[in-house]
């Protein structure tokens, strides 16, 4: 019998059934908003361009990829951020492409975009004109610096945003030397879940007012909430907080204990004395491990002695951890391209009445839903004509 823990029941959630979302997005931050809305029941259509695809499609093939391998369909971040959606391709620089785009928006409840402010203006599709034409449309603009201000047109990247938000300046050794957080996309993911909340709130607000809202979400401002305690500390003490190394805000130090495997650690703190004696650690580590791994044994011994302890997991370790597996941390879905086969995608981080929202499918093929989605507005002959003209490029 398998010793793997049984995962939770998967369910197709229909809270947002009937809600239609159109997105023109790239990378992770805003695309992930659409994916979460899709797994809460909304229909999410990603409008893309073959001329300038999502950066998660625009990667080069790896040296080990076989000939014909679809690099623009296989990158893992594409599936993490755009699973469960549909895809259409439109050339918005053509009159016909813009006409189809406006028909999509006219049939939608939500429009999500995250390009540098001004891109809609250059197409002659200002936010103001869209709000006038579609007064019930909720528009979410998720840019790095917001729609106003002197930095509004600057390109934004994950480490730049978390640095400007004050997060990077808190990570480092306790002598004040700033190290930063290795370019993790904290600002992107923080924006994603903030955006989901804002869209849901705006839809609720529309029920009361009858009108949509333009939500201007600055990723940097949203990321600054991750350093909220530091802002409070600076206000109270009158000085900027510095990195504390592995210490708690009250100065209690955590000890990082290496195990028998390279780059495998345990984080531990004695909440009574505040420190862990070298002799005690050596004694605990040298006791026979028995049939369990040395890490599992050491964790148990530390906890028995009243010492808070936890493994320091790598992302791979998280994916393999039994506790995360029991919660349904990842789901496996079939990819429509046979050469790719199965794709493993991280689940949304919540259960609803004990059920885990099902990942509805891998990220859609580029333009794979042109016939089904665009046929709502034009017949097959018209679509063939548009294809020939480059409207669906």
Buried (B, 14 or more C-beta within 10 A) or exposed (E): EEEEEEBEEBBEBEEBEEBBBBBBBBBBBBBBBBBBBBBBBBBBBBBBBBEEBBEBBEBEBEEEEEEEBBEBBBBEBBBBBBBBBBBBBBBBBBEBBBBBBBBBBEBBBBBBBBBEBEBBEEEEBEBEEBBEEBEEBBBBBBBBBBBEEEBBEBEBBBBBBBBBBBBBBBBBEEEEEEEBBEEEBBBBBBBBBBBBEBBBEBBEBBEEEEEBBBBBBBBBBBBBEBBEEBEEBBEEEEEEBBBBBEBEEEEBBBBEBEBEEEEBBBBBBBEEEBEBEEEBBEEBBEEEBEEEBBBBBBBEBBEEEEBEBEBBBEEEEBBEBEEBBEBBBBBEBEBEBEEBEEBBBBBBEEBEEEBBBBBBBBBBBBBBBBEEBBEEBBEEEBBEEBBEEBBBB
